[in-house]
Amino acid sequence: MIVNQNHTHVRTNPVRLGRIHLYQPHAFKGDGKDAGEQGASKPKYDIVLSFDKKTQRDDIKANLAAQKAAVQKAMDSGEWDSELGGVYAFKDADKAKVQASMTDKRKVLLADKRPELKGHFSLKASAKASRRPVVKYLDKDGVIRTLPQPILDPDENDEAQVKEAERIRDLWDSLVYPGQNAIVSYTYRAWVMPSGGQGTSAMLDNVLILGGGAPLGQTPFEEDFDADTLAEINEWASKHLHADEETVDSDTGEIEEPESEPKPELEPEEEPVKPAPRTSRRKAKPAPEPEAEPDDFDEEDVDLF
């Protein structure tokens, strides 16, 4: 954790990224102090971070100190009104209240609106569209490399440029996403509106992608398939999928032949009955015809071999 000499600049420890707009600037569709004619804010690069109160205390202390230093600067210049409240960039999700939704003007706790922030502090850092933050990544060899500049509007008639734009986008998508691990730096400043509003914001400076993060909203494979579950799956597979395959005895290493089902015993065939010798000229009575099978006979009602 780094806080510079003027106490307003912060560099975090490794932190998990939240919602991000780093590939290209994003305009928030709603009212705001930068709202334009269409009711949308000016496009900006931004990133949302959250800090666990139990495990990231150093980060929380540094952010609170830097934000307080920014407010103190505004107070020293006579711009900040200490009797008024403020809208703070770094906020306790269990205490800070926000608007419930775009259509619902009620004020609710941030942790109630976003349950994943319960027990966390939250921060949104941003940069103007004209001031792209530096985004780099740590490769598998431990070398820090700069992510290439996105090609946002490639010439469709230039096949090489289109392919290069796709390559750059794929690289960004593979490294920069919500849930990724990174180190982020930003600088706090205080602002005061002519209408009387005041608050703080965090100006995004640098992002170093560390890697190894699981995308937010995706359940890790290990949670769905623990050791007990995998054992059950293997047992099922051995019974249903590999019943006829050779198996290897784990003790002897010899191949075990699958046990074959016993064949049913067949009744001995009856020897043909020889007709009795004719002793007279009388005609023999015809043998009775065998009983016919019932019309409702169904082979599914018996065991077939």
C-alpha positions as CSV (number, residue, x, y, z in Angstrom):
1,M,0.0,0.0,0.0
2,I,1.4,3.4,-1.1
3,V,0.2,6.9,-0.1
4,N,2.3,9.7,-1.5
5,Q,3.5,12.8,0.2
6,N,0.4,14.8,-0.4
7,H,-1.6,12.0,1.1
8,T,-4.2,12.0,-1.7
9,H,-2.7,9.4,-4.0
10,V,-3.3,5.7,-3.3
11,R,-1.9,2.5,-4.8
12,T,-3.8,-0.5,-3.6
13,N,-2.6,-3.9,-2.6
14,P,-3.8,-6.7,-4.9
15,V,-7.6,-6.3,-5.2
16,R,-10.4,-7.9,-7.1
17,L,-11.9,-5.8,-9.9
18,G,-15.6,-5.0,-10.0
19,R,-17.5,-3.4,-12.9
20,I,-15.0,-1.9,-15.4
21,H,-15.0,0.3,-18.5
22,L,-11.3,0.4,-19.5
23,Y,-11.4,-0.7,-23.1
24,Q,-13.3,2.4,-24.2
25,P,-15.1,5.3,-22.4
26,H,-18.6,4.7,-21.1
27,A,-21.5,7.1,-20.7
28,F,-23.8,6.6,-17.8
29,K,-27.4,6.8,-18.9
30,G,-28.8,9.0,-16.2
31,D,-28.7,12.4,-14.5
32,G,-25.5,13.7,-13.0
33,K,-23.5,16.8,-12.5
34,D,-21.9,16.2,-16.0
35,A,-25.2,15.4,-17.7
36,G,-25.6,16.6,-21.2
37,E,-28.7,17.5,-23.3
38,Q,-29.7,13.8,-23.6
39,G,-29.5,13.2,-19.8
40,A,-26.4,11.0,-20.2
41,S,-23.1,11.7,-18.5
42,K,-20.0,12.4,-20.5
43,P,-18.1,9.2,-21.5
44,K,-15.4,8.2,-19.0
45,Y,-13.1,5.3,-18.2
46,D,-14.1,3.9,-14.8
47,I,-13.5,1.0,-12.4
48,V,-15.3,-0.1,-9.3
49,L,-13.4,-1.6,-6.4
50,S,-14.6,-3.1,-3.1
51,F,-12.6,-3.7,0.1
52,D,-13.4,-6.3,2.7
53,K,-13.5,-4.8,6.2
54,K,-11.9,-7.9,7.7
55,T,-9.2,-8.8,5.3
56,Q,-8.3,-5.4,3.6
57,R,-7.9,-3.1,6.6
58,D,-4.7,-1.5,5.3
59,D,-6.3,-0.5,2.0
60,I,-9.4,0.9,3.8
61,K,-7.2,3.0,6.2
62,A,-5.2,4.4,3.3
63,N,-8.3,5.3,1.3
64,L,-9.9,7.0,4.2
65,A,-6.8,9.0,4.9
66,A,-6.3,10.1,1.3
67,Q,-10.0,11.1,1.0
68,K,-9.8,13.1,4.2
69,A,-6.6,14.8,2.9
70,A,-8.5,15.9,-0.2
71,V,-11.3,17.4,1.8
72,Q,-8.8,19.2,4.1
73,K,-7.2,20.8,1.0
74,A,-10.5,22.1,-0.1
75,M,-11.2,23.4,3.5
76,D,-7.8,25.1,3.6
77,S,-8.6,27.0,0.3
78,G,-12.0,28.0,1.8
79,E,-14.0,26.1,-0.8
80,W,-15.4,23.3,1.5
81,D,-18.3,24.0,3.8
82,S,-17.7,21.9,6.9
83,E,-21.3,22.3,8.0
84,L,-22.7,20.6,5.0
85,G,-22.5,16.9,4.2
86,G,-20.8,15.5,1.1
87,V,-21.0,12.8,-1.5
88,Y,-17.9,10.7,-1.0
89,A,-16.3,8.4,-3.6
90,F,-15.0,6.0,-0.9
91,K,-18.0,4.9,1.2
92,D,-19.0,2.3,3.7
93,A,-21.6,0.1,2.0
94,D,-23.2,-0.7,5.3
95,K,-23.8,2.9,6.1
96,A,-23.9,5.0,2.9
97,K,-27.3,5.5,1.3
98,V,-27.9,5.7,-2.4
99,Q,-30.9,6.1,-4.7
100,A,-32.8,2.8,-5.0
101,S,-33.0,2.8,-8.8
102,M,-33.4,5.1,-11.8
103,T,-37.2,5.2,-11.3
104,D,-37.3,4.8,-7.5
105,K,-36.0,7.9,-5.7
106,R,-36.0,6.3,-2.3
107,K,-32.7,6.2,-0.4
108,V,-31.5,2.8,0.6
109,L,-28.3,1.4,2.0
110,L,-25.8,0.5,-0.6
111,A,-25.4,-3.0,0.9
112,D,-29.1,-3.5,0.5
113,K,-29.1,-2.4,-3.1
114,R,-26.0,-4.6,-3.8
115,P,-25.9,-7.4,-1.3
116,E,-22.4,-8.5,-2.4
117,L,-21.0,-5.3,-0.8
118,K,-22.2,-6.2,2.7
119,G,-19.2,-5.8,5.0
120,H,-17.2,-3.8,2.4
121,F,-16.2,-0.3,1.5
122,S,-16.8,0.6,-2.1
123,L,-15.0,3.0,-4.5
124,K,-15.6,4.1,-8.1
125,A,-12.5,5.7,-9.8
126,S,-12.8,7.3,-13.2
127,A,-10.8,9.2,-15.8
128,K,-12.0,11.5,-18.6
129,A,-12.2,10.1,-22.1
130,S,-9.3,12.4,-23.1
131,R,-7.1,11.0,-20.3
132,R,-6.9,7.2,-20.8
133,P,-5.5,5.5,-17.8
134,V,-2.4,3.3,-18.2
135,V,-3.3,-0.4,-18.3
136,K,-0.5,-3.0,-18.1
137,Y,-0.3,-6.7,-17.3
138,L,2.1,-9.2,-15.7
139,D,2.8,-12.0,-18.2
140,K,3.5,-15.6,-17.3
141,D,7.3,-14.8,-17.2
142,G,6.9,-12.0,-14.7
143,V,7.4,-9.3,-17.3
144,I,5.2,-6.2,-17.1
145,R,3.7,-5.4,-20.6
146,T,1.5,-2.7,-21.8
147,L,-1.9,-3.6,-23.3
148,P,-2.1,-2.4,-26.9
149,Q,-4.2,0.6,-27.8
150,P,-7.7,-0.5,-28.9
151,I,-8.7,0.0,-32.5
152,L,-12.3,1.1,-31.9
153,D,-13.3,1.8,-35.5
154,P,-11.3,-0.4,-37.9
155,D,-11.7,0.1,-41.7
156,E,-13.9,-2.8,-42.9
157,N,-12.1,-2.7,-46.2
158,D,-8.7,-3.2,-44.5
159,E,-8.6,-6.9,-43.7
160,A,-5.3,-6.6,-41.8
161,Q,-6.6,-3.8,-39.6
162,V,-9.8,-5.7,-38.9
163,K,-7.9,-8.8,-37.8
164,E,-5.5,-6.6,-35.7
165,A,-8.5,-5.0,-34.0
166,E,-10.0,-8.4,-33.2
167,R,-6.6,-9.6,-31.8
168,I,-6.3,-6.6,-29.5
169,R,-9.9,-7.0,-28.3
170,D,-9.4,-10.7,-27.6
171,L,-6.3,-10.0,-25.6
172,W,-8.1,-7.3,-23.5
173,D,-11.1,-9.6,-22.9
174,S,-8.8,-12.4,-21.7
175,L,-7.1,-10.2,-19.1
176,V,-9.4,-7.3,-18.1
177,Y,-12.7,-8.4,-16.7
178,P,-14.7,-8.1,-13.4
179,G,-13.3,-10.6,-10.9
180,Q,-9.7,-10.2,-12.2
181,N,-6.9,-9.5,-9.7
182,A,-5.0,-6.2,-10.1
183,I,-3.2,-3.3,-8.4
184,V,-4.8,0.0,-9.0
185,S,-3.7,3.6,-8.3
186,Y,-5.8,6.8,-8.2
187,T,-5.8,10.3,-6.7
188,Y,-8.5,11.8,-4.6
189,R,-9.8,15.3,-5.1
190,A,-12.6,17.3,-3.6
191,W,-15.2,19.2,-5.7
192,V,-17.7,21.9,-4.9
193,M,-20.7,22.8,-7.0
194,P,-22.0,26.4,-7.4
195,S,-25.4,25.1,-6.3
196,G,-23.9,24.0,-2.9
197,G,-23.2,20.4,-3.5
198,Q,-19.8,19.0,-2.5
199,G,-18.0,15.7,-2.4
200,T,-14.9,13.7,-3.4
201,S,-13.9,11.7,-6.5
202,A,-11.0,9.4,-7.3
203,M,-9.1,10.1,-10.6
204,L,-8.0,6.8,-12.1
205,D,-4.2,6.7,-12.9
206,N,-2.9,3.2,-13.4
207,V,-4.0,-0.4,-13.5
208,L,-1.7,-3.4,-13.4
209,I,-3.4,-6.7,-14.2
210,L,-2.0,-9.6,-12.1
211,G,-4.1,-12.5,-13.5
212,G,-5.6,-15.5,-11.9
213,G,-9.0,-14.0,-11.2
214,A,-12.3,-15.8,-11.7
215,P,-15.0,-13.8,-13.6
216,L,-17.6,-12.4,-11.3
217,G,-20.9,-14.4,-11.4
218,Q,-19.1,-17.6,-12.5
219,T,-19.1,-20.4,-10.0
220,P,-15.6,-22.0,-9.8
221,F,-15.4,-25.6,-11.0
222,E,-14.0,-26.8,-7.6
223,E,-17.2,-25.6,-5.9
224,D,-19.5,-27.7,-8.1
225,F,-17.1,-30.7,-8.3
226,D,-15.4,-31.4,-5.0
227,A,-13.7,-34.7,-4.1
228,D,-16.8,-36.4,-2.9
229,T,-18.8,-35.4,-6.0
230,L,-16.1,-36.6,-8.3
231,A,-15.9,-40.0,-6.5
232,E,-19.7,-40.4,-7.0
233,I,-19.3,-39.5,-10.7
234,N,-16.5,-42.0,-11.2
235,E,-18.6,-44.7,-9.5
236,W,-21.6,-44.0,-11.7
237,A,-19.4,-43.9,-14.8
238,S,-17.8,-47.3,-14.0
239,K,-21.3,-48.8,-13.7
240,H,-23.0,-47.3,-16.7
241,L,-20.3,-46.2,-19.2
242,H,-17.4,-48.6,-18.8
243,A,-19.1,-51.8,-17.7
244,D,-17.7,-53.8,-20.7
245,E,-14.2,-52.3,-20.7
246,E,-11.1,-53.9,-19.2
247,T,-10.1,-52.6,-15.8
248,V,-6.8,-52.8,-14.0
249,D,-6.5,-54.2,-10.4
250,S,-5.0,-51.3,-8.4
251,D,-3.1,-53.9,-6.2
252,T,-1.7,-56.4,-8.7
253,G,-1.7,-54.3,-11.9
254,E,-3.3,-57.1,-13.8
255,I,-6.2,-56.6,-16.2
256,E,-9.5,-57.8,-14.9
257,E,-11.9,-59.3,-17.3
258,P,-15.4,-58.1,-17.0
259,E,-17.7,-60.6,-15.4
260,S,-20.1,-62.1,-17.9
261,E,-23.7,-62.8,-17.0
262,P,-24.5,-66.5,-16.5
263,K,-26.3,-68.0,-19.4
264,P,-29.8,-69.4,-18.6
265,E,-30.1,-73.2,-18.4
266,L,-31.9,-74.6,-21.3
267,E,-34.4,-77.5,-20.9
268,P,-33.3,-80.7,-22.7
269,E,-34.9,-81.2,-26.0
270,E,-37.5,-83.9,-26.1
271,E,-36.8,-86.8,-28.3
272,P,-39.3,-87.2,-31.2
273,V,-41.9,-89.9,-30.4
274,K,-41.8,-92.7,-32.8
275,P,-45.2,-93.7,-34.1
276,A,-46.4,-97.0,-32.8
277,P,-46.4,-99.9,-35.2
278,R,-49.7,-100.3,-37.0
279,T,-51.6,-103.3,-35.7
280,S,-54.8,-102.8,-37.5
281,R,-56.4,-101.1,-40.4
282,R,-58.2,-98.6,-38.2
283,K,-57.3,-94.9,-38.7
284,A,-55.5,-93.3,-35.7
285,K,-57.2,-90.4,-33.9
286,P,-55.5,-87.0,-34.8
287,A,-53.4,-85.5,-32.1
288,P,-54.9,-82.5,-30.3
289,E,-53.8,-79.1,-31.6
290,P,-51.6,-77.0,-29.2
291,E,-53.4,-74.2,-27.3
292,A,-52.9,-70.9,-29.1
293,E,-51.1,-68.0,-27.2
294,P,-53.5,-65.4,-25.8
295,D,-54.2,-62.4,-28.0
296,D,-52.8,-60.0,-25.3
297,F,-49.4,-61.7,-25.1
298,D,-46.6,-59.1,-24.8
299,E,-43.0,-60.0,-24.8
300,E,-42.3,-57.1,-22.4
301,D,-44.1,-59.1,-19.7
302,V,-41.5,-61.9,-19.6
303,D,-37.7,-62.0,-19.1
304,L,-36.0,-62.4,-22.4
305,F,-32.4,-63.8,-22.8
